[in-house]
Amino acid sequence: MVKKSLGASTILVPTPAWIIGTYDSDGKPNAMTVAWGGICCSQPPCVAISLRKATYSYRSILDRKAFTVSVGHERHVKEIDYFGLISGDNCDKFSTTGLTPIHSDIVDAPYIQEFPLVLECQVMHTMEIGLHTQFIGKILDVKADPDVLGADNVPDIEKIRPVVYTPKQNTYHGIGQLLGDAFSLGKEI
């Protein structure tokens, strides 16, 4: 069967539904949802996120040169969606959602206490890419709730239960079933 061309688009499924934490110029904590993001380097460990210039968080990241990535559990899907609907210019998102901003130990940005996994990032590079600006953040620390760690002290995706987003369909999903161990399934071919 020949694949159907869908043209140039942002269709890649799934994308993360991460919450980016920042402080504004007055020190007010803010958070926004991003879907354009992912790990972009192993050494040094880095993550890339892309934001539009019009966002409140964009200005804060430029000013503070830092951000956090909080990975929320499925039970917080409403709050994850809310953080992407409202501008921090207009309200205190933490007060409205009842979630708790915690000042990062290492970078000048807040993370969300109730979310099980957090990356603390220092901006290394900024690149204009058209409508979005990509921020490359060097991961200076990863924090995880002890109850989401496996026996090997590595975060367990089935305990974190992160939310993912599907562009174009505008839907959120949880993570599906385990299919097998990476770097071993291919050996069976």
N, C-alpha and C positions, 0 to 999 in steps of 0.2 A: 504494500500500500504506500502510495506517495503521500508524504506529509503536506499539509496545507500551510501555505505561507500566511502568517499573521501580521507581517510587516514589522517595522522597528517599534518596539513597545517596551514597557516596564513589566512585562509578564515573566516572572520567575517565581515559582512556588516551592516552598513557602518563603516568606521573608520574616525577619524577626519583628516582634512587637515589643521593642525596648523602651524603657523610660530613661531619658537623658536628664540628669540633674545639673543645675547651674545656680550660681548666685548672680544677681544683677549688680549694677554699680553701687546700689545702696545696701547690699548684703542680704537682700530678700531672696529666700530659696524659691526656685522654680523648677518645674519638670515638664517635659513634653514627650510625646510618643514619637518614635522614629521607626520606619520600616526599611529605609535604605541604609543598611549597615551590615558589617560582618568582620570577622578576623581577617587581617590583611598581611600580617607578617608573624613569623614564629620567633625570630631572633633579630632585634628585640621584639618581645610580644607586643603587638599593636592591633588596634581595632579602627575601622573606618566608619564614619557616619556622615550622612549628607543631609544638609538642612537648606531651606530657602532663606535668602537674606531677609525676607519680611518677618521672620519669626523672632520673638522676644529672646529665645535661647541663643540664636545666632549671635546677637550683640553681646550677650553675656559670655559666650565662649571666647569671642575675640578679646573681650576685656580681661577676663580672668585666666585665659590660656589653660583651662582645665574643664573637665566634665566627668560625670560618673555615668555608668550604664547599670541600671537596676533591671534585673530580669524578674518579672512578676509571675506568680503562680496563677493557674486558671481561675482560682476563686476571686482574683482581683481583676477579671476581664472588664468589668464596668468602669473601674478606675483607670485602667489602661486606656480604654477608649476615651474617657473624659479628658485625660491629659492631652489628647490630640485634638480635641474639639474647641477648647477655650484658650485664649491667649493669656499668658501671665501678666500682660500689660493691664488686663481688665479685672483680675481677681487673684485671690490667694488659693491656688489649687489644693494645697495641703490642708488648709482649713476646711474647704468644701468637702474634700474626700475623707477627711479624718485620718489620713496617713501621716506618718511622722518623718520629717526631714532630719537626717543626722549629718553633721559636718564630717566630711571625710578626714581620716587621720593623716592623709598624705597629700592630697590635692585640695585646691580651693573650690570645692563643689560639694553639694549635699547628695546623699543617697537616700533611698527609702527603706526605713527600718523593717517594715513588714514584708519586703520582697526578699526571697531566699538567696539570691546571688547578685553580687555587685562587682563591677570593675571600676577602679579608680585610675583615671587617665590624665596625662599631661599632654597638651597639644604639641605635636612635633612638626606637622606640616599642615598647611591650608592651601587648597587648590580650587579655583573657580572652574566650574564645569557647566556653564550655561545657567539654567534656572536654579541649580543647587550649588552649594559650596561643600566640598568634602573636607572633613577634619580627620586627620590621622592622629589618633591618641596613643601614646606609649602607655601600656598597662603597667602601672607601678605597683598595684596590689590587687588581689582578688579576695573578696570576703564571701564566706558562705555560712549560712546557718548550720550548726552542727548536725541537725536532724536531716539535712539533705545530702550529707556526705556518705559515701560508701565506705566499705572496710579499708580501702586503700587511700582514704582521705581525699578522694576526687568527687566533685559534685555528681550526683546521680540524677540523670534527666527524668527518670520516672518519679523521683521524689520532688524535684523542682517543679515539674509539670508546667513548662513555659508555654506562653501563648504565642502563636504564629499568625501571620496575616497573609491573606491572598489578594494581591492587587487585582484590579479590574472587577473582581467579584465583591470586593469590600466586605470580607467575612473574616472572623477569627476562628482559629481551630486550636485544639490541643495536639499533643504529640501522640502518634499511633503506636502500634505494637513493636516490640523488638524483633528485628529481622535476622540478626546474627552479629558476630564479632567482626569488626573491620580488620583488614589485613590478614584474614584467614579464610573467608568465604571463597575468594578468588583462587585459592590454592586447590580447591576441589574441582576446578575445571580441567 
